[in-house]
Amino acid sequence: MNMKNRIEIITDKKLVVLSQAMSLVANKTHLLWNSFMKRKTEIENAVGLELYSIQAYGSDYFDGDFVSKEFVKMAGIEVSSFENIPLEMQGYVLEGGKYAVFDYKGNPKDGGKAFEYIFKEWLPQSGFLLDDRVHFEVLGTKYKNDSDESEEEIWIPVK
């Protein structure tokens, strides 16, 4: 697999998110996004249409066998301010910095192959190290759940 990629430096972004603790073994992504999408219209001050799928891993998450380790996943949208956040949602500041950005095209359920390429092939050969910040995907207008024609951006924090 060879995905087009680039390096970007971004500033902090304000998001309103719904979050859920989970592991890869006990994956609750579908439930999280289902809940978020039903309530997305309650979010005021949205900036753009892009949605953010965020993973907050602990600093030792990738040490050893991580498939059963818990992390926090967030579904969110960028906002201009944290005023009037809907109940059960939170304001979240996505920390800026340097990211490797990969353009992924394909069925989202096959995304594991993309991450395997990024972490096992690209990262070790890139000269970058994984940074201890959140990982996220930007789901724009070309994102189509369960479609081989779906497109998204994968953002990996690097230093």
JOQUI-V528112 format. One record per backbone hydrogen bond with DSSP energy under -1.0 kcal/mol. CO is the residue of the C=O (numbers start at 1). NH is the residue of the N-H. E is the energy in kcal/mol with one decimal. If there is no record, write none. Layout:
co=CO nh=NH e=E
co=CO nh=NH e=E
//
This chain:
co=4 nh=103 e=-2.5
co=6 nh=101 e=-3.3
co=8 nh=99 e=-3.1
co=10 nh=97 e=-1.9
co=13 nh=94 e=-2.9
co=14 nh=79 e=-2.5
co=15 nh=92 e=-2.9
co=16 nh=77 e=-1.6
co=17 nh=90 e=-2.5
co=18 nh=75 e=-2.5
co=20 nh=73 e=-2.7
co=22 nh=71 e=-3.1
co=26 nh=23 e=-1.1
co=28 nh=32 e=-2.5
co=29 nh=33 e=-2.7
co=30 nh=34 e=-2.2
co=31 nh=35 e=-2.3
co=32 nh=36 e=-2.4
co=33 nh=37 e=-2.8
co=34 nh=38 e=-1.6
co=39 nh=42 e=-2.1
co=40 nh=43 e=-1.6
co=45 nh=80 e=-2.3
co=51 nh=139 e=-3.1
co=52 nh=76 e=-2.4
co=53 nh=137 e=-2.2
co=54 nh=74 e=-2.7
co=55 nh=135 e=-2.3
co=56 nh=72 e=-2.0
co=58 nh=61 e=-1.8
co=60 nh=63 e=-1.6
co=66 nh=69 e=-1.3
co=67 nh=25 e=-1.8
co=71 nh=22 e=-2.7
co=72 nh=56 e=-3.2
co=73 nh=20 e=-2.3
co=74 nh=54 e=-2.8
co=75 nh=18 e=-2.2
co=76 nh=52 e=-3.0
co=77 nh=16 e=-2.2
co=78 nh=47 e=-3.0
co=86 nh=89 e=-1.9
co=90 nh=17 e=-2.8
co=92 nh=15 e=-2.8
co=94 nh=13 e=-1.9
co=97 nh=10 e=-2.4
co=98 nh=158 e=-2.0
co=99 nh=8 e=-2.8
co=100 nh=156 e=-2.7
co=101 nh=6 e=-1.9
co=102 nh=154 e=-2.8
co=104 nh=152 e=-2.3
co=107 nh=110 e=-2.3
co=108 nh=111 e=-1.7
co=110 nh=113 e=-1.6
co=111 nh=115 e=-2.0
co=112 nh=116 e=-2.3
co=113 nh=117 e=-2.2
co=114 nh=118 e=-2.5
co=115 nh=119 e=-2.7
co=116 nh=120 e=-2.6
co=117 nh=121 e=-2.0
co=117 nh=122 e=-2.4
co=118 nh=123 e=-3.1
co=121 nh=125 e=-1.1
co=123 nh=126 e=-1.0
co=129 nh=159 e=-2.1
co=131 nh=133 e=-1.6
co=135 nh=55 e=-3.2
co=136 nh=155 e=-3.6
co=137 nh=53 e=-2.4
co=138 nh=153 e=-1.9
co=139 nh=51 e=-2.4
co=140 nh=143 e=-1.6
co=142 nh=151 e=-1.4
co=144 nh=147 e=-1.4
co=147 nh=150 e=-1.3
co=150 nh=106 e=-2.4
co=152 nh=104 e=-2.8
co=153 nh=138 e=-2.2
co=154 nh=102 e=-2.7
co=155 nh=136 e=-2.1
co=156 nh=100 e=-2.9
co=157 nh=131 e=-2.5
//
